[in-house]
Structure formats: C-alpha cells, structure tokens
Amino acid sequence: MWRWLLIQISVFLTLTPNFCSASQQAASKPIHSSSVGPTSDEEAKILWMEGTHAFQHQKMKEASYLLQRYVDRYPGYPHFIEAHLFLGQAYFELEKYEDAIRHLKGFIAAHPSSLGKKVIEAKLRLGKTYVAAHKYEEALILSTELDRLPRKASLSATELYESLLNKSNALLGLKHPDRATLVLDSIWDSIEGKADPSSSKNLSTQANLLRLKLKNINCSRLPSSGPLDESQLRNQLERRGLCLLEALLNYRKILQNDDPKASIIATELIENGFDEYARVCAAPAPISHLVKGQRTQTEIRNYQNELRDLLTEDCKTKRKEALDLLNSWKGSLSQEASYSLAQAAEHLEKFLSRKP
C-alpha cells in the first residue's frame, strides 16, 4: 500500500518539477482547463473509458483531452499511471513532442526496475519521440541502454528492430550516416522476416524511409571534392545518377506500404535528390587539367560551357530513365500511393521539358 502511494507521488513530482513553488505559480499561471470543477468517481470512470475508447479509434485529440483531464483531476485513481502511457502515445501522434516526452518519462519513472511489456513499449516510444523532437543524444543513450539488455529475456525481435531503428535515426541526426548505415544493415541481416506480422509493415516503412535518407546522402557524395578530369567527372556523375535510380527501389517499397505521411516525406526526398543532381550537372567544378596560362580565359570559359551542356544532357538521360521507371509502376499501387508517384513523375517531367 505504502509502496504504491510512494510511486504515485514519484510520478506526480516527475510531471511537476516545480512542485515546491506550485502555490506561487498559481497566482501567475492559469489553471489547466481540464482540471477545474468538482470531482466524482463517476466522472473518473467516464473519462477513463471514453479516453481509452477514443485512443483505440485513433481520435488522438479527443483522447488527449479526456485522459489529460483524468490525470489532472484523479491522481490517486487506479489508472493514473497507465494514463500517462496513453497520453505519451497520443501526444506523439499529435506531434506535441514535449508533452509526449513528459508523460512517457512519468510512466517509466513509476516502474524503475521493471522490464515488462508496457515499460519496454514506453521506452521505445520515448526513443522515437526524442528523434522526432531532434533530441538525438537522448535517443541514442536510450536505444543503447535497450540494446544492452539481455535480448532473449527482454526484447522481442520486433522490439529490437524498433530500438535499432531509433538508434540509426539518432546517429543520422547526429551526422554519423556511416554508423547509422551499419546499424540499419544489422537489422536487415539479422531480423528481417522475424518481426511480428502485425507491426512488420510499419517497421518496413520506417526502415525503407531511413534507407532512402541514407541513400540520398551517399549519392550526394559524388562527384568527389578532389581534382577530376573530364572523364572522371562524367563517370562519377553517371554513378550518382545510378545511385538515385537505386533509391527509387526504396521509394517504391514505401509507397507499397500505403503510409501517407511516409509517402510525402519519401517523395520530397526523391525530388530533392534529383534536383541536387541537376544542379551539380549544370554547375560542374573546374576541370583539373585546365591550367591557367596554357589556355586563354575565353577558351576555358567556352570549354566549361560545353562541358556543362554535355553533363546536363547526361543528367537528363538519367532523369528520363527514372521517369520511365516511375511510369512503369502505374496501376500497381493504391490510389493514395499513386498520387505521390504521379507527383514525383510530374516533378521529373517538368525538368525534362525545360529548354537548355
């Protein structure tokens, strides 16, 4: 009994860091609208039932209001701690990441030594929320902590998959794309096909979106920054075009999973990747063998213009191949995914129709 009371107080203090000055705050800070009015056992029951019902039906705005009212008004009630887990998930979906972090940490604080299913779920969601809030250091620390747990006893294949995705995203956010790629590769090497079928589609979407981001970074490394002659420059830009064509395969997998938000992000990544490719083709770096003094400024300028036109045509060829590939997928995707596909195709087509 006393242990349970102490846990409730611990969660309350976690969620109210300035508890000692609460009376001083009350004079200057308005009371949360969900905490006013008389309380009753009946209202508590209704708030909990309707809040969880709204959550289960993906009505996150309604769920967050009802469950926030519940925790504000009924801190001593049976579902008080569990409500923080629901609120953390609801606020995440509403992109209110600071609120989500606060409630998820409160739920975890109430189970300091537990590795139960709901605690693992809360930690995985917290890691994902840290990434979304650009708190990459915190996400990396948390995912590393989970990765060090005894796997057979603590994490299922699906949970480990999600933890490693959080870790890879955190490393990418910290500008360590090569390390992020190694972590992501370890997922495909050891876990692919072992995830829970009910969650594998969502995890596949996340993994392919991350793979697409990393692929774009790898493609952008070409051409290299060192001195290049004409043949080397053309070869490296050719490889960059092929790299972007390979990225389209990840793009297709994302579209096939019918996740509207992921499809929008992926479409923007594809468009930006090909736009940057076109920019590099249109403004090539100076060729290494064109030494001043051996040619006039006019000869060098004319050569650079001819090279630019040549590279632009090479670039258009790759974009045409990309457009043909996108068009070949028409009719094989859902209506919503087809809309994203058409948007990407239209973007490539506009560039091809430009006059030199």
C-alpha positions in Angstrom: 0.0 0.0 0.0 2.7 2.5 1.1 4.9 1.5 -1.9 2.1 2.2 -4.3 1.5 5.6 -2.7 5.2 6.5 -3.0 5.2 5.5 -6.7 2.2 7.8 -7.3 3.9 10.7 -5.5 7.1 10.0 -7.6 5.2 10.2 -10.8 3.5 13.4 -9.7 6.8 15.0 -8.8 8.3 13.9 -12.2 5.5 15.6 -14.0 5.6 18.6 -11.8 9.2 19.6 -11.4 8.4 22.9 -9.7 6.1 21.3 -7.2 7.6 23.2 -4.2 6.6 26.5 -5.8 3.2 25.5 -7.0 1.4 27.9 -4.8 3.5 30.7 -6.1 2.8 29.7 -9.7 -0.9 29.5 -9.1 -1.1 33.3 -8.7 0.6 33.9 -12.1 -0.3 30.9 -14.1 -3.9 30.0 -15.1 -5.2 26.5 -14.0 -5.3 24.0 -16.8 -8.9 24.0 -18.3 -9.1 20.2 -17.8 -8.6 20.4 -14.0 -11.5 22.7 -12.9 -14.8 21.7 -11.5 -16.0 19.2 -8.8 -14.6 15.6 -9.0 -16.5 12.4 -8.7 -15.9 8.6 -9.1 -18.4 8.6 -11.9 -16.6 11.2 -13.9 -13.3 9.4 -13.4 -14.8 6.2 -14.8 -16.3 8.1 -17.8 -13.1 10.0 -18.5 -11.0 6.8 -18.5 -13.5 4.7 -20.6 -14.1 7.4 -23.2 -10.5 8.5 -23.3 -9.2 5.0 -24.0 -12.0 4.3 -26.4 -11.1 7.5 -28.4 -7.4 6.4 -28.3 -8.3 2.9 -29.7 -10.2 4.6 -32.5 -7.3 6.9 -33.4 -9.1 10.0 -32.2 -5.9 11.4 -30.6 -7.1 14.9 -30.0 -10.2 13.8 -28.1 -8.2 11.1 -26.3 -5.6 13.5 -25.1 -8.2 15.9 -23.7 -10.1 13.3 -21.8 -7.0 11.5 -20.4 -5.3 14.8 -19.6 -8.4 15.7 -17.6 -8.3 12.3 -15.9 -4.7 12.7 -14.7 -5.1 16.3 -13.7 -8.1 15.6 -11.5 -7.7 12.0 -10.3 -4.0 11.4 -9.4 -4.8 8.8 -6.8 -7.0 6.6 -9.0 -6.2 3.1 -10.3 -5.4 4.1 -14.0 -3.5 7.2 -13.2 -0.1 5.8 -14.1 -1.3 3.9 -17.2 -3.0 7.0 -18.5 0.5 8.6 -18.9 1.4 5.9 -21.4 -1.7 6.6 -23.4 -1.1 10.3 -23.2 2.5 9.9 -24.3 1.4 8.0 -27.4 -1.5 10.4 -28.2 0.7 13.5 -27.9 3.3 11.8 -30.1 0.7 11.3 -32.9 -0.4 14.9 -32.4 3.3 16.0 -32.8 3.3 17.6 -29.3 6.6 16.0 -28.6 7.5 17.8 -25.3 4.2 16.7 -23.8 4.7 13.2 -25.1 8.2 13.1 -23.5 6.9 14.3 -20.2 4.2 11.7 -19.9 6.3 8.8 -21.2 9.1 9.6 -18.7 6.4 9.8 -15.9 5.2 6.3 -16.8 8.7 4.9 -16.9 9.6 6.6 -13.6 6.8 4.7 -12.0 8.4 1.4 -13.0 12.1 2.0 -12.1 13.1 -1.7 -12.1 10.6 -3.2 -14.4 11.2 -4.7 -17.9 7.6 -5.5 -18.5 6.0 -5.2 -21.9 4.4 -1.8 -21.3 7.7 -0.3 -19.9 9.6 -1.5 -23.0 6.8 -0.1 -25.2 7.1 3.2 -23.4 10.9 3.3 -23.8 10.7 2.5 -27.5 8.0 5.3 -28.0 10.2 7.7 -25.9 13.2 6.9 -28.2 11.1 7.6 -31.3 9.8 10.8 -29.7 13.3 12.0 -28.9 14.2 11.5 -32.6 11.1 13.4 -33.8 11.9 16.2 -31.3 15.5 16.3 -32.6 16.8 15.2 -29.2 19.3 12.8 -30.9 21.7 12.5 -27.9 18.9 11.4 -25.6 17.5 9.0 -28.3 21.0 7.4 -28.7 21.5 6.9 -25.0 18.1 5.3 -24.6 18.5 3.0 -27.6 22.0 1.9 -26.4 20.5 1.2 -23.0 17.9 -1.1 -24.6 20.4 -2.7 -26.9 22.5 -3.8 -23.8 19.6 -5.6 -22.2 19.6 -9.4 -22.2 17.8 -9.8 -25.5 16.2 -13.2 -25.1 14.7 -12.2 -21.7 13.7 -8.6 -22.5 13.2 -7.7 -26.2 11.3 -9.5 -28.9 12.7 -9.4 -32.4 10.1 -6.6 -33.3 11.1 -4.6 -30.2 14.8 -4.9 -31.0 14.1 -3.9 -34.6 12.4 -0.8 -33.4 15.1 0.1 -30.9 17.8 -0.2 -33.6 15.7 2.0 -36.0 15.7 4.6 -33.2 19.4 4.2 -32.8 20.1 4.5 -36.5 17.8 7.6 -36.8 19.6 9.2 -33.8 23.0 8.6 -35.4 21.8 10.1 -38.7 20.6 13.1 -36.7 24.0 13.4 -35.1 25.6 13.5 -38.6 27.1 10.0 -38.4 25.5 8.5 -41.6 28.1 5.7 -42.0 27.4 4.5 -38.4 23.7 4.8 -39.0 24.0 2.6 -42.1 25.9 -0.1 -40.2 23.1 -0.2 -37.6 20.4 -0.3 -40.3 22.3 -3.1 -42.1 22.4 -5.2 -39.0 18.5 -5.1 -38.9 18.3 -6.5 -42.4 21.0 -9.0 -41.8 19.6 -10.5 -38.6 16.0 -9.6 -38.1 14.2 -9.2 -41.4 11.2 -11.6 -41.6 11.2 -12.2 -37.8 9.2 -9.2 -36.8 5.6 -9.5 -35.6 3.5 -9.6 -38.8 1.1 -7.1 -37.2 3.8 -4.5 -36.9 6.2 -5.5 -39.7 4.6 -3.3 -42.3 5.1 -0.2 -40.2 8.7 -1.1 -39.4 9.4 -1.9 -43.0 8.1 1.6 -43.9 10.4 3.2 -41.3 13.4 1.2 -42.3 13.0 2.0 -46.0 12.4 5.7 -45.3 15.6 5.7 -43.3 17.4 3.8 -46.0 16.2 6.3 -48.6 17.6 9.2 -46.5 21.0 7.5 -46.2 21.0 6.6 -49.9 20.4 10.3 -50.7 23.5 11.2 -48.6 25.6 8.5 -50.3 24.5 9.7 -53.7 25.4 13.3 -52.8 29.0 12.4 -52.2 29.5 12.2 -55.9 31.4 13.7 -57.6 34.3 13.7 -55.0 35.8 17.0 -54.0 39.3 16.2 -55.3 40.6 17.3 -58.7 39.0 15.5 -61.6 39.5 15.4 -65.3 36.5 15.3 -67.7 36.2 11.5 -67.9 36.4 11.1 -64.2 33.8 13.8 -63.6 31.4 12.2 -66.1 31.9 8.8 -64.6 31.2 10.0 -61.1 28.1 11.9 -62.1 27.0 8.7 -64.0 27.4 6.8 -60.8 25.4 9.4 -58.9 22.6 9.0 -61.4 22.6 5.2 -61.0 22.6 5.7 -57.2 19.5 7.8 -57.4 17.8 5.1 -59.6 18.6 2.6 -56.9 17.0 4.9 -54.3 13.8 4.7 -56.3 13.5 1.0 -55.3 13.3 2.0 -51.6 10.8 4.7 -52.7 8.6 2.1 -54.3 8.6 -0.1 -51.1 7.5 2.9 -49.1 4.6 3.6 -51.5 3.6 0.0 -51.4 3.1 0.1 -47.7 0.4 2.8 -48.0 1.6 5.2 -45.3 0.5 8.7 -46.4 2.9 10.6 -44.2 5.9 8.5 -45.1 5.0 8.7 -48.8 5.0 12.5 -48.7 8.4 12.6 -47.0 9.8 10.0 -49.4 8.5 11.9 -52.5 10.2 15.1 -51.2 13.5 13.1 -50.7 13.3 11.8 -54.3 12.6 15.2 -55.8 15.4 16.9 -53.7 17.8 14.2 -54.7 17.3 14.6 -58.4 17.1 18.4 -58.1 20.6 18.5 -56.4 21.9 16.1 -59.1 20.7 18.5 -61.8 22.3 21.5 -60.0 25.7 19.7 -59.9 25.4 18.8 -63.6 24.6 22.4 -64.5 27.4 23.9 -62.5 30.4 21.4 -62.7 33.6 22.1 -60.7 36.6 23.3 -62.7 38.4 20.6 -64.6 41.8 19.8 -63.2 43.8 19.9 -66.4 42.7 23.3 -67.5 45.7 25.2 -66.1 45.6 29.0 -66.4 48.3 30.2 -68.8 48.0 27.2 -71.1 44.6 28.4 -72.4 43.0 31.8 -72.7 40.2 32.7 -70.3 37.8 32.6 -73.3 38.9 29.1 -74.2 38.5 27.9 -70.7 35.0 29.5 -70.4 33.9 28.0 -73.7 35.1 24.6 -72.6 33.3 24.8 -69.3 30.1 25.8 -71.1 30.4 22.9 -73.5 31.1 20.5 -70.6 28.1 21.9 -68.7 25.8 21.3 -71.6 27.2 17.7 -72.0 26.7 16.9 -68.3 23.2 18.4 -68.3 22.3 16.1 -71.2 23.8 13.1 -69.2 21.7 14.2 -66.3 18.6 14.4 -68.3 19.2 10.9 -69.6 19.2 9.6 -66.0 16.1 11.6 -65.1 14.4 10.1 -68.2 15.3 6.6 -67.0 13.9 7.5 -63.6 10.7 8.8 -65.1 10.2 5.7 -67.2 10.7 3.6 -64.1 8.1 5.6 -62.1 5.6 5.4 -65.0 6.1 1.6 -65.2 4.7 1.3 -61.6 1.4 3.0 -62.5 -1.5 0.7 -61.8 0.4 -1.4 -59.3 -0.2 0.9 -56.3 -3.1 2.1 -54.2 -4.9 5.3 -55.2 -3.2 7.3 -52.5 0.2 6.0 -53.3 -0.4 6.6 -57.0 -1.0 10.3 -56.2 2.5 10.5 -54.6 4.0 8.6 -57.5 2.3 11.0 -60.0 3.7 14.0 -58.1 7.3 12.7 -58.3 6.9 11.8 -62.0 5.5 15.3 -62.8 8.4 16.9 -61.0 10.9 14.9 -63.1 9.0 15.6 -66.3 9.0 19.4 -65.7 12.8 19.4 -65.6 13.0 17.3 -68.8 10.7 19.8 -70.6 12.9 22.8 -69.8 14.8 24.4 -72.7 18.6 24.5 -72.3 
